Amino acid sequence: MGIGYQHGAKLYSLRAIATSEVRLDLWGYSRQVEVVWDAGLLCGGVVRSARAMFAVAGGIAMAGVSHINLTTYHPGLAADVQVFWTPCDFLGLGLYGFADINRGKSFCGMLFAVQLIR
């Protein structure tokens, strides 16, 4: 989940991301699932056209790693890339890529996303 503010070609955003392992337990093997997350402040640039938007941002984040009954916290560097098709003035459909580099467990991912534009 994130919220952003665009001023000219600059983008300021606040985000919270959580990821978890997905396990198919076909052979009866199971273990505790590890969850990693971050909350960060990012700043970057954005390029818009009449029907598209491309943005790149980086910043600082606090990452957490939860495994079994232990959660550890790590400062990290956050990054994201957004590519959206904007068919109308209030809606965008596209890809949102994210990453967090930290000492606990770095992670990255990509989402298909819907963007509400004001």
Backbone as a chain_set.jsonl record, in Angstrom:
{"seq": "MGIGYQHGAKLYSLRAIATSEVRLDLWGYSRQVEVVWDAGLLCGGVVRSARAMFAVAGGIAMAGVSHINLTTYHPGLAADVQVFWTPCDFLGLGLYGFADINRGKSFCGMLFAVQLIR", "coords": {"N": [[0.846, -1.155, 0.0], [0.519, 2.206, -0.757], [1.038, 5.757, -0.8], [1.199, 8.648, -2.742], [2.591, 11.811, -3.778], [2.639, 14.05, -6.373], [4.576, 16.612, -7.71], [5.05, 18.613, -10.231], [7.747, 17.295, -11.96], [8.582, 15.751, -9.869], [8.272, 13.13, -7.473], [6.9, 12.179, -4.431], [6.666, 9.754, -1.98], [5.05, 7.514, 0.34], [5.299, 4.332, 1.58], [4.171, 0.983, 2.32], [5.045, -2.315, 2.445], [4.518, -5.808, 2.381], [5.683, -9.12, 2.275], [5.409, -12.664, 1.787], [6.297, -16.132, 2.084], [5.087, -18.592, -0.198], [3.79, -21.721, 0.07], [3.334, -24.932, -1.251], [2.014, -27.673, 0.152], [2.464, -30.483, -0.685], [3.717, -32.927, -0.081], [3.584, -33.278, 2.624], [5.458, -31.87, 4.057], [6.146, -29.21, 6.103], [6.832, -25.946, 7.37], [7.469, -23.118, 9.491], [6.348, -20.068, 8.125], [8.138, -17.42, 6.651], [8.021, -13.928, 6.983], [8.567, -10.855, 5.396], [8.867, -7.314, 5.514], [8.477, -3.786, 4.807], [8.517, -0.286, 5.636], [8.549, 2.819, 4.22], [10.003, 6.016, 3.189], [10.067, 7.688, 0.17], [11.574, 9.328, -2.648], [11.508, 10.658, -5.906], [11.535, 10.699, -9.515], [9.149, 11.501, -12.096], [7.594, 10.811, -15.209], [5.146, 11.841, -17.395], [2.648, 11.203, -19.845], [-0.099, 11.756, -22.092], [-1.473, 9.328, -21.836], [0.069, 7.609, -20.248], [2.359, 6.749, -17.542], [5.483, 6.909, -15.978], [7.637, 6.149, -13.362], [10.359, 6.471, -11.069], [11.779, 5.841, -7.939], [13.581, 6.334, -4.863], [14.707, 5.72, -1.49], [14.62, 5.783, 2.129], [14.033, 3.153, 4.521], [12.387, 1.177, 7.05], [12.868, -2.089, 7.698], [11.407, -5.265, 8.407], [11.788, -8.587, 9.632], [10.076, -11.469, 10.123], [10.032, -14.506, 11.724], [9.025, -17.574, 12.865], [8.667, -17.065, 16.183], [9.963, -14.66, 16.354], [10.843, -11.36, 15.617], [12.85, -9.244, 13.756], [14.382, -6.037, 13.241], [15.499, -3.791, 10.718], [17.33, -1.115, 9.324], [17.007, 0.145, 6.008], [17.528, 0.484, 2.41], [15.211, 1.672, 0.176], [13.495, 1.1, -2.924], [11.557, 1.825, -5.834], [9.779, 1.167, -8.903], [7.537, 2.321, -11.301], [5.205, 1.664, -13.838], [2.629, 2.724, -15.701], [-0.427, 2.516, -17.517], [-2.688, 4.947, -18.353], [-5.797, 5.141, -18.946], [-7.881, 6.899, -18.479], [-8.66, 9.968, -16.696], [-8.652, 9.407, -13.943], [-7.773, 6.829, -13.33], [-5.332, 4.243, -13.335], [-3.596, 1.503, -14.816], [-1.188, -0.957, -14.328], [2.296, -1.904, -13.791], [4.074, -2.402, -10.763], [7.087, -2.273, -9.367], [9.222, -3.255, -6.679], [11.753, -2.921, -4.13], [13.902, -3.698, -1.362], [16.842, -3.147, 0.291], [18.689, -4.459, 2.824], [20.306, -5.408, 5.954], [19.137, -7.582, 7.2], [17.233, -9.25, 5.621], [17.173, -8.866, 2.395], [14.814, -7.974, -0.172], [12.683, -8.257, -3.092], [10.141, -7.505, -5.542], [7.294, -7.732, -7.811], [4.257, -6.265, -8.822], [0.999, -6.455, -10.286], [-0.908, -3.641, -10.654], [-3.529, -1.364, -9.649], [-4.112, 2.003, -10.013], [-5.306, 4.824, -8.385], [-6.075, 8.029, -9.349], [-5.861, 11.415, -8.52]], "CA": [[0.0, 0.0, 0.0], [1.321, 3.416, -0.795], [0.403, 7.022, -1.15], [2.208, 9.502, -3.341], [2.265, 13.18, -4.151], [3.437, 14.496, -7.511], [4.683, 18.058, -7.905], [5.85, 18.732, -11.446], [8.402, 16.031, -12.301], [9.027, 15.078, -8.647], [7.311, 12.241, -6.823], [7.159, 11.889, -3.022], [5.737, 8.688, -1.604], [5.117, 6.767, 1.584], [4.814, 3.001, 1.218], [4.279, -0.151, 3.23], [5.024, -3.54, 1.639], [4.754, -7.049, 3.121], [5.732, -10.313, 1.427], [5.459, -13.912, 2.537], [6.515, -17.319, 1.27], [3.925, -19.39, -0.563], [4.23, -23.118, 0.08], [2.405, -26.009, -1.549], [2.356, -28.761, 1.059], [2.031, -31.691, -1.38], [4.331, -34.124, 0.464], [3.485, -33.283, 4.064], [6.524, -31.087, 4.674], [5.766, -27.823, 6.34], [7.582, -25.229, 8.385], [6.969, -21.766, 9.699], [6.514, -19.161, 6.999], [8.863, -16.192, 6.95], [7.395, -12.72, 6.448], [9.414, -9.665, 5.386], [8.072, -6.122, 5.226], [9.135, -2.512, 5.047], [7.77, 0.964, 5.593], [9.587, 3.748, 3.814], [9.798, 7.32, 2.564], [10.793, 7.686, -1.085], [11.527, 10.519, -3.484], [12.008, 10.314, -7.225], [11.068, 11.453, -10.664], [8.031, 10.938, -12.843], [7.354, 11.306, -16.563], [3.754, 11.554, -17.769], [2.112, 11.609, -21.145], [-1.562, 11.773, -22.023], [-2.014, 8.017, -21.475], [1.042, 6.75, -19.568], [3.143, 7.324, -16.463], [6.659, 6.142, -15.592], [8.25, 6.773, -12.19], [11.429, 5.773, -10.353], [11.998, 6.511, -6.656], [14.423, 5.664, -3.88], [14.647, 6.371, -0.191], [14.978, 5.026, 3.324], [12.933, 2.336, 5.031], [12.622, 0.269, 8.159], [12.428, -3.421, 7.283], [11.228, -6.248, 9.469], [11.803, -9.994, 9.254], [9.387, -12.254, 11.151], [10.181, -15.946, 11.519], [8.559, -18.294, 14.048], [8.179, -16.09, 17.165], [10.982, -13.625, 16.466], [10.854, -10.311, 14.597], [14.01, -8.362, 13.824], [14.182, -4.791, 12.502], [16.725, -3.395, 10.046], [17.222, 0.017, 8.408], [17.313, -0.29, 4.654], [17.346, 1.366, 1.264], [14.016, 1.274, -0.566], [13.404, 1.566, -4.309], [10.429, 1.321, -6.61], [9.612, 1.556, -10.307], [6.129, 2.227, -11.663], [4.858, 1.87, -15.246], [1.164, 2.656, -15.731], [-1.252, 3.001, -18.61], [-3.755, 5.749, -17.747], [-6.819, 5.302, -19.982], [-8.743, 8.029, -18.153], [-8.03, 10.915, -15.778], [-8.666, 8.998, -12.535], [-7.448, 5.423, -13.18], [-4.15, 3.722, -14.007], [-3.369, 0.062, -14.749], [0.202, -1.158, -14.68], [3.212, -2.708, -12.994], [4.747, -1.726, -9.66], [8.216, -3.059, -8.887], [9.728, -2.727, -5.417], [12.91, -3.599, -3.547], [14.461, -3.178, -0.121], [18.158, -3.712, 0.573], [18.978, -4.295, 4.24], [21.186, -6.455, 6.488], [18.368, -8.73, 7.694], [16.862, -10.048, 4.461], [16.769, -8.015, 1.274], [13.764, -8.591, -0.971], [12.144, -7.479, -4.208], [8.954, -8.112, -6.125], [6.565, -6.959, -8.809], [2.812, -6.417, -8.698], [0.066, -5.798, -11.194], [-1.549, -2.691, -9.743], [-4.512, -0.369, -10.06], [-3.76, 3.281, -9.41], [-6.364, 5.845, -8.375], [-5.419, 9.326, -9.58], [-6.677, 12.589, -8.196]], "C": [[0.901, 1.229, 0.0], [0.488, 4.629, -1.135], [1.505, 7.929, -1.669], [1.665, 10.876, -3.67], [3.209, 13.597, -5.265], [3.394, 16.011, -7.6], [5.625, 18.264, -9.083], [6.428, 17.374, -11.822], [8.896, 15.274, -11.078], [7.893, 14.257, -8.048], [7.781, 11.975, -5.402], [6.166, 10.816, -2.603], [6.077, 8.065, -0.263], [4.551, 5.394, 1.257], [4.98, 2.021, 2.36], [4.079, -1.407, 2.394], [5.253, -4.724, 2.574], [4.732, -8.208, 2.138], [5.855, -11.54, 2.317], [5.73, -15.055, 1.573], [5.181, -17.987, 0.97], [4.407, -20.827, -0.667], [3.067, -24.031, -0.316], [2.843, -27.207, -0.723], [1.894, -30.095, 0.465], [2.557, -32.972, -0.744], [4.346, -34.132, 1.988], [4.592, -32.535, 4.782], [6.016, -29.681, 4.902], [6.658, -27.239, 7.415], [6.994, -23.846, 8.507], [7.279, -20.894, 8.488], [7.23, -17.899, 7.469], [8.16, -15.017, 6.264], [8.416, -11.591, 6.51], [8.564, -8.478, 4.967], [8.962, -4.906, 5.342], [8.123, -1.384, 5.034], [8.8, 2.036, 5.277], [9.082, 5.061, 3.245], [10.675, 7.367, 1.324], [10.598, 8.99, -1.833], [12.109, 10.149, -4.841], [11.45, 11.206, -8.303], [9.968, 10.724, -11.399], [7.94, 11.614, -14.206], [5.945, 10.879, -16.94], [3.505, 11.969, -19.201], [0.596, 11.582, -21.003], [-2.129, 10.445, -21.533], [-1.034, 7.084, -20.781], [1.777, 7.514, -18.478], [4.276, 6.365, -16.142], [7.331, 6.866, -14.438], [9.316, 5.858, -11.597], [11.677, 6.548, -9.065], [12.902, 5.662, -5.764], [14.345, 6.4, -2.563], [15.083, 5.463, 0.931], [13.753, 4.267, 3.824], [13.373, 1.609, 6.288], [12.029, -1.067, 7.734], [12.308, -4.32, 8.496], [11.234, -7.644, 8.889], [11.175, -10.773, 10.401], [9.492, -13.729, 10.789], [9.932, -16.645, 12.85], [8.023, -17.253, 15.04], [9.142, -14.934, 17.345], [10.85, -12.642, 15.311], [12.087, -9.453, 14.829], [13.772, -7.169, 12.911], [15.526, -4.32, 11.958], [16.481, -2.142, 9.204], [17.646, -0.441, 7.009], [17.15, 0.817, 3.629], [16.194, 0.828, 0.434], [14.06, 1.846, -1.977], [12.098, 1.058, -4.904], [10.412, 1.914, -8.004], [8.144, 1.339, -10.644], [5.971, 2.514, -13.153], [3.353, 1.662, -15.346], [0.603, 3.186, -17.038], [-2.422, 3.715, -17.951], [-4.825, 6.042, -18.794], [-7.796, 6.442, -19.718], [-8.061, 8.868, -17.067], [-7.901, 10.423, -14.338], [-8.192, 7.565, -12.29], [-6.193, 5.053, -13.959], [-4.036, 2.229, -13.793], [-1.923, -0.192, -15.138], [0.969, -2.054, -13.747], [3.898, -1.836, -11.946], [5.843, -2.66, -9.163], [8.784, -2.428, -7.636], [10.923, -3.547, -4.946], [13.282, -2.931, -2.23], [15.779, -3.916, 0.128], [18.485, -3.404, 2.022], [19.831, -5.464, 4.721], [20.429, -7.698, 6.958], [18.01, -9.695, 6.591], [16.355, -9.102, 3.381], [15.701, -8.744, 0.462], [13.357, -7.668, -2.098], [10.925, -8.204, -4.744], [8.32, -7.204, -7.15], [5.081, -7.294, -8.685], [2.107, -5.847, -9.919], [-0.769, -4.917, -10.302], [-2.585, -1.826, -10.436], [-4.184, 0.9, -9.305], [-4.945, 4.235, -9.515], [-5.689, 7.203, -8.394], [-6.386, 10.429, -9.229], [-6.123, 13.788, -8.886]], "O": [[1.923, 1.265, 0.686], [-0.611, 4.531, -1.682], [2.603, 7.977, -1.113], [0.46, 11.08, -3.819], [4.429, 13.511, -5.122], [2.324, 16.62, -7.571], [6.839, 18.11, -8.955], [5.684, 16.406, -11.985], [9.567, 14.252, -11.224], [6.723, 14.636, -8.107], [8.93, 11.589, -5.188], [4.966, 10.948, -2.84], [7.219, 8.086, 0.196], [3.449, 5.289, 0.718], [5.815, 2.203, 3.246], [3.064, -1.55, 1.713], [6.097, -4.649, 3.467], [3.863, -8.274, 1.268], [6.339, -11.466, 3.446], [5.427, -14.958, 0.383], [4.259, -17.949, 1.785], [5.339, -21.116, -1.418], [1.962, -23.915, 0.214], [3.957, -27.701, -0.902], [1.033, -30.764, 1.037], [1.909, -34.013, -0.852], [5.066, -34.934, 2.584], [4.653, -32.567, 6.011], [5.511, -29.039, 3.982], [7.176, -27.961, 8.267], [6.129, -23.45, 7.726], [8.359, -20.988, 7.905], [6.955, -17.381, 8.551], [7.758, -15.113, 5.105], [9.058, -11.384, 7.54], [7.647, -8.619, 4.158], [10.057, -4.971, 5.899], [7.024, -1.511, 4.493], [9.808, 2.158, 5.973], [7.916, 5.203, 2.876], [11.878, 7.119, 1.399], [9.584, 9.669, -1.672], [13.09, 9.41, -4.918], [10.964, 12.307, -8.048], [9.86, 9.499, -11.34], [8.175, 12.814, -14.344], [5.588, 9.707, -16.822], [4.067, 12.944, -19.701], [0.076, 11.403, -19.902], [-3.169, 10.434, -20.875], [-1.276, 5.878, -20.726], [1.821, 8.744, -18.477], [4.066, 5.156, -16.044], [7.573, 8.07, -14.522], [9.188, 4.634, -11.62], [11.775, 7.774, -9.089], [12.971, 4.44, -5.9], [13.96, 7.568, -2.518], [15.818, 4.497, 0.722], [12.61, 4.664, 3.595], [14.564, 1.448, 6.553], [10.837, -1.165, 7.446], [13.02, -4.153, 9.486], [10.744, -7.865, 7.781], [11.68, -10.745, 11.524], [9.098, -14.148, 9.7], [10.574, -16.326, 13.851], [7.009, -16.616, 14.756], [9.136, -14.288, 18.393], [10.756, -13.05, 14.153], [12.342, -8.994, 15.943], [13.047, -7.273, 11.922], [16.554, -4.426, 12.627], [15.517, -2.104, 8.44], [18.521, -1.293, 6.853], [16.701, 1.921, 3.934], [16.2, -0.336, 0.034], [14.591, 2.933, -2.203], [11.599, -0.002, -4.528], [10.945, 2.994, -8.257], [7.572, 0.3, -10.314], [6.529, 3.481, -13.67], [2.855, 0.561, -15.107], [1.093, 4.17, -17.592], [-3.081, 3.147, -17.079], [-4.772, 7.076, -19.46], [-8.469, 6.903, -20.64], [-6.993, 8.498, -16.579], [-7.108, 10.979, -13.578], [-8.205, 7.116, -11.143], [-6.006, 5.488, -15.095], [-4.342, 1.732, -12.709], [-1.469, 0.302, -16.17], [0.395, -2.855, -13.009], [4.255, -0.687, -12.208], [5.556, -3.718, -8.602], [8.831, -1.203, -7.526], [11.083, -4.711, -5.316], [13.01, -1.749, -2.017], [15.821, -5.146, 0.168], [18.553, -2.24, 2.416], [20.055, -6.413, 3.97], [21.03, -8.763, 7.098], [18.438, -10.848, 6.618], [15.234, -8.601, 3.458], [15.681, -9.974, 0.409], [13.636, -6.47, -2.079], [10.701, -9.375, -4.437], [8.74, -6.062, -7.341], [4.702, -8.446, -8.473], [2.567, -4.871, -10.512], [-1.292, -5.383, -9.29], [-2.525, -1.591, -11.643], [-3.999, 0.874, -8.089], [-5.512, 4.427, -10.591], [-4.835, 7.495, -7.558], [-7.563, 10.392, -9.585], [-6.663, 14.885, -8.746]]}, "num_chains": 1, "name": "protein.A"}
